[in-house]
Amino acid sequence: MEFAPRGHSGSASPVLGGGGGGSNQVEFDSLRTFNGSYQVQGVGPQGHPRYHWYYTIAGRNPKDGGTSFIEAPIVPVSLDLLDWDKSVRIVNGHKLHYSVKPYLTPVLNSPLFQNFDYSSSDVPTQFVDAVQRASFYNVMQQDWHTMLRPSVKIDRTIAVPRGSYRFSLKKDGTCCAFVLIDINTFANLLFPPTAADKHTPVGAAEHSGEITTRGIATFLFPNTFLYSNGDPSQCCVLGFHTYDFEPGDEHNGFRQKRYVLTFASWISPGMFSPEFQDITALSHELAESINDPFVASDGVHGVTPWWYSLNGHCQDDLEVADAIEGLTEAAYPISMHGRTYHPQNEALLPWFEFQSPSTGIAGAYSYPNETLLTTLSPPMIVNCQ
């Protein structure tokens, strides 16, 4: 899932590609990316026929080969659930403080940051890299990789006002089995209200240097699910990806700063179907952050024609996980370090390019499970109407 970019510049720079070294230094300051294009008849965001489409993906160009190492700081964020008087609420003698710390080690030990064997690589590698290699399998150099370098940062806490959350206690009466939070309240607590803010998790991490414009940051929460329109029954958002943009300064040539980031919740077993647990949300958002770091579905880029997926999603963006989520066997179980993880299968770039046959690995449109998407979307008009 994507989320509207948040920031404080007067206007956003045109999305032309990322900064961060090499020949693609452009109008903003962000992580290294490469640009690509393809040709297929389709309909753009405003309903006009188009034939040329353009995308920006994080990392090095697969045709050039080589390994990109992308900093992947993890900012743990715990919750204080407040009472009406703004003190931390007490229920059954226990404060409603929900710590994310128990989930940090499992995340670090997961296939998102540890190497595993995949058919798309002749050496063990990380999950997202394996998916990227599957997308570009027949055009990449064999030494091409996009690797994430995780590092754990200071544990931050957001104080959630009463009236904007719901919760369930653990069996022992302590906080919490899970927490539901209004999505607008959550966004206002997570993102800086001004460029000078040092109190929100994102603002504090930016000003401390814990996250930079050269990486993809994860703000990790414990079983924290978001609801829309002020209605807890309209649940649940388990993660999103976006970027926070801030004014440039004399140190970066006054280019807009783009901090690419994700919110993702750890998902304990039994909360949802077996397809949604542990790192499902984080794998979903990291894969999408790599493929669309600047959330270019707003039509600035014209990334993809409108498409309709088997799970009923109608979109015009490069949301590689949205086209898969909710399908039977959407997760790809991987056992390592004494735990079975559930990263989500992803749709490959050739599916969005309406390629037939696919230039992905083994002619596939999905990965690591190559059998989830076997056909292309039919041609669609705006909103698939």
C-alpha positions as CSV (number, residue, x, y, z in Angstrom):
1,M,0.0,0.0,0.0
2,E,1.2,3.5,-0.8
3,F,0.6,6.6,1.3
4,A,0.6,10.2,0.1
5,P,4.0,11.9,0.4
6,R,4.3,14.1,3.5
7,G,6.6,17.2,3.7
8,H,7.1,20.9,3.8
9,S,8.6,22.2,0.6
10,G,6.7,24.7,-1.3
11,S,6.3,22.3,-4.2
12,A,7.6,18.9,-5.1
13,S,10.3,18.6,-7.7
14,P,9.4,16.7,-10.9
15,V,9.9,12.9,-10.5
16,L,12.8,12.3,-12.8
17,G,14.8,9.8,-10.8
18,G,16.7,9.7,-7.6
19,G,19.9,11.2,-6.4
20,G,22.7,9.4,-4.6
21,G,25.6,9.0,-6.9
22,G,26.3,8.2,-10.5
23,S,24.8,9.8,-13.5
24,N,21.3,10.2,-12.2
25,Q,21.8,13.2,-10.0
26,V,18.7,15.3,-10.5
27,E,16.5,17.8,-8.8
28,F,16.1,16.2,-5.5
29,D,18.3,14.5,-2.9
30,S,17.4,10.9,-2.3
31,L,18.5,7.3,-2.7
32,R,20.1,5.9,-5.8
33,T,17.7,4.9,-8.5
34,F,17.6,3.9,-12.2
35,N,15.0,4.9,-14.8
36,G,13.3,2.6,-17.3
37,S,10.6,2.7,-19.9
38,Y,8.4,0.4,-21.9
39,Q,5.8,0.6,-24.7
40,V,2.3,-0.8,-24.5
41,Q,-1.1,0.6,-25.4
42,G,-3.0,1.6,-22.3
43,V,-4.9,4.4,-20.6
44,G,-3.2,7.0,-18.4
45,P,-4.5,8.5,-15.1
46,Q,-6.8,10.9,-16.8
47,G,-8.2,8.5,-19.3
48,H,-6.1,9.5,-22.3
49,P,-4.6,6.7,-24.5
50,R,-0.8,6.3,-24.0
51,Y,1.9,4.1,-25.4
52,H,5.0,5.2,-23.5
53,W,5.5,4.5,-19.8
54,Y,8.3,5.3,-17.4
55,Y,9.4,4.1,-14.0
56,T,12.0,4.8,-11.3
57,I,13.3,1.9,-9.2
58,A,15.8,1.9,-6.4
59,G,19.3,0.5,-6.9
60,R,21.6,0.1,-9.9
61,N,20.5,-0.5,-13.4
62,P,20.3,-4.3,-13.9
63,K,21.9,-4.0,-17.3
64,D,25.0,-2.5,-15.7
65,G,25.3,-5.2,-13.0
66,G,27.0,-4.7,-9.7
67,T,25.6,-4.6,-6.2
68,S,23.7,-1.7,-4.6
69,F,23.8,-1.6,-0.8
70,I,20.8,0.4,0.5
71,E,20.8,1.5,4.1
72,A,17.7,0.1,5.8
73,P,17.4,1.7,9.3
74,I,14.7,0.2,11.5
75,V,13.1,2.7,14.0
76,P,11.2,0.8,16.7
77,V,8.0,2.6,17.7
78,S,6.1,1.7,20.8
79,L,2.7,3.0,21.9
80,D,1.4,4.8,25.0
81,L,-2.4,4.7,24.9
82,L,-3.6,7.8,26.7
83,D,-6.6,8.4,29.0
84,W,-8.8,11.5,28.7
85,D,-6.5,13.5,31.0
86,K,-3.5,12.6,28.7
87,S,-1.8,10.3,31.2
88,V,-1.0,6.8,30.1
89,R,-4.2,4.8,30.6
90,I,-4.4,2.1,33.3
91,V,-6.6,-0.9,32.9
92,N,-6.7,-3.8,35.4
93,G,-3.8,-2.2,37.2
94,H,-1.6,-2.2,34.1
95,K,-0.4,0.8,32.1
96,L,-1.3,0.6,28.4
97,H,2.2,0.8,27.1
98,Y,2.8,-1.5,24.1
99,S,6.5,-2.2,23.4
100,V,7.8,-3.2,20.0
101,K,11.1,-4.6,21.4
102,P,10.1,-8.3,21.4
103,Y,9.7,-8.2,17.6
104,L,13.0,-6.6,16.7
105,T,15.2,-9.8,16.7
106,P,12.7,-11.8,14.7
107,V,12.6,-9.0,12.1
108,L,16.4,-8.8,11.9
109,N,16.6,-12.6,11.6
110,S,14.0,-12.8,8.8
111,P,14.6,-13.4,5.1
112,L,14.1,-9.7,4.5
113,F,17.6,-9.1,6.0
114,Q,19.2,-12.5,6.0
115,N,20.2,-14.6,3.0
116,F,18.3,-17.6,1.8
117,D,18.3,-19.8,-1.4
118,Y,16.1,-18.7,-4.3
119,S,16.0,-19.8,-7.9
120,S,16.6,-16.3,-9.2
121,S,20.1,-16.2,-7.7
122,D,23.1,-18.5,-7.8
123,V,24.1,-17.4,-4.3
124,P,21.9,-17.0,-1.2
125,T,20.4,-13.6,-1.0
126,Q,17.7,-11.4,0.6
127,F,14.0,-11.8,-0.2
128,V,13.5,-8.4,-2.0
129,D,16.7,-8.9,-4.0
130,A,15.5,-12.3,-5.1
131,V,12.2,-10.7,-6.3
132,Q,14.0,-7.9,-8.2
133,R,16.3,-10.4,-9.9
134,A,13.3,-12.5,-10.9
135,S,11.7,-9.4,-12.6
136,F,14.8,-8.6,-14.6
137,Y,16.1,-12.1,-15.0
138,N,16.6,-12.1,-18.7
139,V,18.0,-8.6,-19.0
140,M,20.2,-8.3,-15.9
141,Q,23.9,-9.0,-15.4
142,Q,24.4,-12.1,-13.3
143,D,26.2,-10.1,-10.6
144,W,23.3,-7.6,-10.2
145,H,21.9,-7.3,-6.6
146,T,20.0,-4.9,-4.5
147,M,20.8,-5.5,-0.9
148,L,19.4,-3.9,2.3
149,R,21.7,-3.0,5.2
150,P,19.6,-3.1,8.4
151,S,20.4,-1.2,11.6
152,V,18.3,-0.7,14.7
153,K,17.8,2.9,15.9
154,I,16.5,4.5,19.1
155,D,13.1,3.2,20.3
156,R,10.6,6.0,19.9
157,T,7.1,6.2,21.4
158,I,3.9,7.8,20.2
159,A,1.2,8.8,22.6
160,V,-2.2,8.0,21.1
161,P,-5.1,10.1,22.5
162,R,-8.1,8.4,23.9
163,G,-11.0,8.3,21.4
164,S,-8.7,7.5,18.4
165,Y,-7.8,3.9,19.3
166,R,-9.3,0.5,20.3
167,F,-7.3,-2.3,21.9
168,S,-7.4,-5.9,23.1
169,L,-5.4,-7.0,26.1
170,K,-3.3,-10.2,26.3
171,K,-4.7,-13.2,28.2
172,D,-2.7,-12.1,31.3
173,G,-4.4,-8.7,31.3
174,T,-1.4,-6.7,30.1
175,C,-1.1,-4.5,27.0
176,C,-1.7,-5.6,24.4
177,A,-2.7,-8.3,21.9
178,F,-3.3,-5.6,19.3
179,V,-4.2,-1.9,18.9
180,L,-6.4,-0.3,16.3
181,I,-5.7,3.4,15.5
182,D,-7.5,6.0,13.4
183,I,-5.3,6.4,10.3
184,N,-5.4,10.2,10.2
185,T,-4.5,10.4,13.9
186,F,-1.7,7.9,13.3
187,A,-0.2,9.9,10.4
188,N,-0.2,13.1,12.4
189,L,1.6,11.4,15.3
190,L,4.2,9.7,13.0
191,F,5.1,12.5,10.6
192,P,6.6,15.9,11.5
193,P,4.1,18.8,11.4
194,T,6.9,21.2,10.5
195,A,10.4,20.9,9.1
196,A,11.9,21.8,12.5
197,D,10.0,19.1,14.4
198,K,12.1,16.8,16.6
199,H,9.3,15.1,18.5
200,T,7.5,12.8,16.1
201,P,9.3,9.5,15.2
202,V,10.0,10.6,11.6
203,G,11.0,14.2,12.6
204,A,13.3,13.0,15.4
205,A,14.9,10.3,13.2
206,E,15.6,12.8,10.5
207,H,17.1,15.4,12.7
208,S,19.3,12.9,14.6
209,G,20.6,11.5,11.4
210,E,19.3,8.0,12.2
211,I,17.5,8.0,8.8
212,T,18.9,9.8,5.8
213,T,17.9,10.5,2.2
214,R,20.2,7.6,1.1
215,G,18.2,4.8,2.6
216,I,14.8,3.2,3.0
217,A,13.7,3.5,6.7
218,T,11.2,1.2,8.4
219,F,9.1,2.5,11.3
220,L,8.2,-0.8,13.0
221,F,5.2,-1.1,15.3
222,P,3.8,-4.0,17.4
223,N,0.4,-5.4,16.1
224,T,-0.8,-1.9,15.2
225,F,-3.5,-1.8,12.6
226,L,-5.1,1.3,11.2
227,Y,-8.8,2.0,10.4
228,S,-10.3,4.6,8.1
229,N,-13.1,7.2,8.2
230,G,-13.2,7.2,12.0
231,D,-14.8,3.7,11.8
232,P,-12.9,0.8,13.5
233,S,-14.9,-1.6,11.3
234,Q,-13.1,-0.1,8.3
235,C,-9.9,-2.0,9.1
236,C,-7.1,-2.8,8.6
237,V,-4.1,-1.1,7.1
238,L,-1.1,-3.1,8.2
239,G,1.5,-1.0,6.5
240,F,2.2,1.7,3.9
241,H,5.2,3.2,2.0
242,T,5.8,6.8,1.2
243,Y,8.5,9.5,1.5
244,D,8.8,12.6,3.7
245,F,10.1,15.6,1.8
246,E,11.8,18.5,3.5
247,P,13.5,21.7,2.2
248,G,17.1,21.4,1.0
249,D,20.0,23.5,2.4
250,E,23.5,24.7,1.5
251,H,24.8,21.2,2.2
252,N,22.9,19.5,-0.7
253,G,22.6,22.4,-3.1
254,F,19.2,23.3,-1.8
255,R,17.6,20.2,-3.4
256,Q,14.5,18.9,-1.9
257,K,15.3,16.1,0.6
258,R,13.3,12.9,0.2
259,Y,13.3,10.4,3.0
260,V,11.9,7.1,1.7
261,L,10.2,5.1,4.4
262,T,7.7,2.5,5.4
263,F,5.3,2.0,8.3
264,A,4.9,-1.7,9.0
265,S,3.4,-3.7,11.8
266,W,4.6,-7.0,13.1
267,I,1.7,-9.4,12.9
268,S,1.4,-12.1,15.6
269,P,-0.1,-15.5,14.5
270,G,-3.9,-15.7,14.7
271,M,-4.6,-12.0,14.1
272,F,-5.6,-12.7,10.5
273,S,-5.5,-15.6,8.0
274,P,-2.3,-17.6,7.8
275,E,-1.4,-15.5,4.8
276,F,-0.9,-12.5,7.1
277,Q,1.6,-12.9,9.9
278,D,5.0,-11.9,11.2
279,I,6.7,-10.0,8.3
280,T,4.0,-10.1,5.7
281,A,3.3,-6.4,5.9
282,L,7.0,-5.4,6.0
283,S,7.8,-7.6,3.0
284,H,4.9,-6.0,1.1
285,E,6.0,-2.4,1.8
286,L,9.8,-2.9,1.3
287,A,9.2,-4.6,-2.1
288,E,7.0,-1.7,-3.1
289,S,9.4,0.9,-1.8
290,I,12.1,-0.5,-4.0
291,N,9.9,-0.6,-7.1
292,D,8.2,2.8,-6.6
293,P,10.2,4.8,-4.0
294,F,8.6,8.1,-4.9
295,V,5.0,6.9,-5.0
296,A,4.6,7.8,-8.6
297,S,1.0,6.7,-9.1
298,D,-0.2,10.3,-9.0
299,G,0.3,10.6,-12.8
300,V,3.5,12.6,-12.7
301,H,5.2,9.5,-14.2
302,G,2.5,7.4,-15.8
303,V,4.1,4.3,-14.4
304,T,1.6,1.7,-15.6
305,P,-1.6,1.4,-17.5
306,W,-4.7,0.7,-15.5
307,W,-4.8,-3.0,-14.4
308,Y,-7.2,-5.3,-12.7
309,S,-5.7,-8.1,-10.6
310,L,-7.2,-11.5,-9.5
311,N,-7.8,-10.2,-6.0
312,G,-10.1,-7.4,-7.4
313,H,-7.6,-4.5,-7.2
314,C,-8.0,-1.8,-9.9
315,Q,-4.9,0.4,-10.0
316,D,-2.5,2.3,-12.3
317,D,0.7,2.0,-10.3
318,L,3.7,-0.2,-9.7
319,E,2.4,-1.6,-6.4
320,V,3.9,-5.1,-6.8
321,A,2.4,-6.5,-3.6
322,D,-1.1,-5.1,-4.0
323,A,-1.7,-7.3,-7.1
324,I,-1.1,-10.4,-4.9
325,E,-2.3,-9.7,-1.4
326,G,-5.3,-11.6,-0.3
327,L,-4.9,-14.4,-2.8
328,T,-4.8,-18.0,-1.6
329,E,-1.1,-18.8,-1.0
330,A,-0.2,-15.1,-1.1
331,A,2.5,-15.8,1.5
332,Y,5.7,-17.7,0.7
333,P,6.7,-19.5,3.9
334,I,10.4,-19.6,4.7
335,S,11.9,-21.4,7.7
336,M,15.1,-20.0,9.1
337,H,16.6,-19.3,12.5
338,G,14.0,-21.5,14.3
339,R,10.9,-19.7,12.9
340,T,8.7,-19.9,9.8
341,Y,8.3,-16.5,8.3
342,H,5.6,-15.4,5.8
343,P,6.9,-12.8,3.3
344,Q,4.4,-12.0,0.6
345,N,4.8,-13.2,-3.0
346,E,5.1,-10.2,-5.4
347,A,4.0,-9.5,-8.9
348,L,6.9,-9.0,-11.3
349,L,7.5,-5.9,-13.5
350,P,6.6,-7.8,-16.8
351,W,3.0,-8.2,-15.4
352,F,2.6,-4.4,-15.1
353,E,4.2,-3.9,-18.5
354,F,1.6,-6.3,-20.1
355,Q,4.4,-8.4,-21.5
356,S,3.6,-11.6,-23.4
357,P,5.6,-13.6,-23.0
358,S,7.2,-12.4,-19.7
359,T,10.9,-11.6,-19.6
360,G,10.9,-12.5,-15.9
361,I,12.3,-15.7,-14.6
362,A,10.9,-18.8,-16.4
363,G,8.4,-16.5,-18.1
364,A,6.7,-15.9,-14.7
365,Y,4.6,-13.0,-13.6
366,S,4.9,-13.6,-9.8
367,Y,7.7,-14.6,-7.4
368,P,8.9,-16.6,-5.5
369,N,5.7,-18.6,-6.2
370,E,5.7,-18.4,-10.0
371,T,2.2,-19.9,-10.4
372,L,0.1,-17.2,-8.6
373,L,-0.2,-14.9,-11.7
374,T,-0.4,-16.9,-14.9
375,T,-2.3,-14.4,-17.1
376,L,-2.2,-10.7,-17.7
377,S,-4.8,-8.2,-16.8
378,P,-7.2,-7.4,-19.6
379,P,-6.9,-3.8,-20.9
380,M,-8.7,-1.4,-18.6
381,I,-10.0,2.2,-18.7
382,V,-9.9,4.6,-15.8
383,N,-11.0,2.9,-12.5
384,C,-11.6,-0.2,-14.6
385,Q,-15.2,0.9,-15.3
